Amino acid sequence: MTPIRKLLIANRGEIAVRIIRTCRQIGIATVAVYSDADVTAPHVRAADETVHLGAATAKESYLNSTRIIEAAQKTKADAIHSGYGFLSENAEFAEACAQVGITFIGPSPQAIRQMGLKIAGRKIAAEAGVPTVPGYNGDDQSNAALREHMLSIGFPVLIKASAGGGGKGMRVVRSEREMDDAIDGARREAEKSFGDGALLLEKYIEHARHVEIQILGDAHGNLVHLFERDCSLQRRHQKIIEESPSPAVNAELRARMGAAAVSIGNALQYTNAGTVEFILAPNGEFYFIEVNTRLQVEHPVTEMITGLDLVKLQIEIAEGKPLPFAQADLQTNGHAIEARLYAEDPNNDFLPATGTIHDWFLPEGLDGLRIDAGVEQGSVIGINYDPMLAKLIAHAATRDEAIRKLGYALKSLSIQGVTTNQEFLARLLGQAEFGNGNAHTSFIAEHLAELTNTEDVELDRASLVAAALYWQKSWQSSDALMTHLPPSYRNNPYRNPSLNLQLGKQEAFVSWRHVAGDHFEVTALDATAQAQLLAFDSGYLRLVIDGVQRSFRLTEIGEQLYVHSSLGSRTITRLPRHPEVQAAAEQGSMTSPMPGLVAKILVAVGQPVKAGDPLLILEAMKMEQTMRAAVDGIVETIRVAEGEVVGPGAMLITLASPQS
């Protein structure tokens, strides 16, 4: 037995906070590490001790294994837990920990190395008698070889990075003309994310489900599975909704998939927590994909249905303790579902977003709701790390109840100042076909137009009414003289007070008239509402609008007002009375759709380009975006340089009209 009394968490965000929570419950001291970008992050304050690693980039901080081990030695930590991502599946890091007498909480370096490369994982699964997706995992990694095997497999083909996961280095190829760009993009992304550009090919199975099995093994030869998680709802090949049990898995299939996962674990002599991932085809056949040799982002749904603490079990296994249960002792209770809250814009191809969180209000009093968050009010969301902000997990007796509870929690959450997928997730949970249990990995892509439709006239109008009366009341309260005047008093009695506002992409003219007492008549979006102001405080209104009473949270930052109610959230901007004349945009100019790093410039000044040609590559939050020409033209100016960080809307490249 190797007792652990102090543990260093080699990670950040919500997973670091979550590990610290378990350690505190079982009496283990914690050490957090942080970069320049995370000086005031919640995980830094939550730990007992903290050590600075370096600059904001992951390479200089959370991927710097030498500095992390030095931090553990400096603080006399007995063990290191890497969570997920970063160094969690790095065999060399696990070996380096062992060399200095620090316990690495995870599987053996050998198991990590065997499963760290998907190519090797497919071979081990096949030897264990587990079916694998038809594909190519050979040593010849040339573009020519990969093209040849794609044609042999038949389209559509899935390209995957051998060394990693999380949707990085992954492309679906549906035709010959897409092959070269897909290979190059996947290889480049894999090299940046995992330091290894090796790729494998798999037949892409349409309308398949992504179902994974949680396994747990100790150093005494005991290995069990903790049932399945359905992770079929994905965008950019990355999960955003996970649930357990899967609505597509019955008892007989669960037993077969569990047995297959255990057989792979036994072949690896696996210890600690891991996940065996499968594709479940529409015909009910399942195929091995990979083993993730770490804790998964979606592990809370397993904890909710089993009542187990996986982090606590990981620590106990690392200490040398045997599992406290056998397979026959395990059973599920109810249904759990998790939603991942990301800083991203679903209406802009899910590109990552940055900003400062000006309001962070979590729902309270909802039984069976768990929120794992790595941010708080005031957190700055930059470009250096994964854009996941938090996870909301709901548990209930039935699937319908769990979905309803999670949907309510998402609508109750107020997060203002950065664009997120909050409303998208709520609409996804309310989608009838998903509610009936019919989901697959292409579900979001097939329903994208419906899921990204943000039109809601009731929400727009209520938010504008609240904004107008909030500003009216704020102006009246801010001046001692005005507090003695009637609401909306004007020295020009012939015109009602009004504002020019921006709501989303539309301009909205709002005017209001004081009727009597606390009653107003407010005109917005070509309709007039009867409003009664019941309560006002800094950042708070309670209104009756056309007979319906609601509370509104309001956060004012400069000319922007963030409005949240039970209907949802809107950002409203006060427009100047006399806007400056803007010069016409340059024809063919390209602006940045997201904050990011200019990873590669693909053209030169004077080069002719056709519409659709790649011009440059932006990188942000572990994701690449290829920027393409919108029109035919000649590259006139390149406004940025490789390695430069740009903000959304920044001018990147301008094109001149092609010469006749």
Secondary structure, 3 states (H helix, E strand, C coil): CCCCCEEEECCCHHHHHHHHHHHHHHCCEEEEEEEHHHCCCHHHHHCCEEEEEECCCHHHCCCCHHHHHHHHHHCCCCEEECCCCCCCCCHHHHHHHHHCCCEECCCCHHHHHHHHCHHHHHHHHHHCCCCECCEECCCCCCHHHHHHHHHHHCCCEEEEECCCCCCCCCEEECCHHHHHHHHHHHHHHHHHHHCCCCEEEEECCCCCEEEEEEEEECCCCCEEEEEEEEEEEEECCEEEEEEECCCCCCHHHHHHHHHHHHHHHHHHCCCEEEEEEEEECCCCCEEEEEEECCCCCCHHHHHHHHCCCHHHHHHHHHCCCCCCCCHHHCCCCCEEEEEEEECEEHHHCCEECCEECCEEECCCCCCCEEEEECCCCCCEECCCCCCEEEEEEEEECCHHHHHHHHHHHHHHCEEECCCCCHHHHHHHHCCHHHHCCCCCCCHHHHCHHHHCCCCCHHHHHHHHHHHHHHHHHHHHHHCCCHHHCCCCCCCCCCCCCEEEEEECCEEEEEEEEEEECCEEEEEECCEEEEEEEEEEECCEEEEEECCEEEEEEEEEECCEEEEEECCEEEEEEECCCCCCCCCCCCCCCEECCCCEEEEEECCCCCCEECCCCEEEEEEECCEEEEEECCCCEEEEEECCCCCCEECCCCEEEEEECCCC
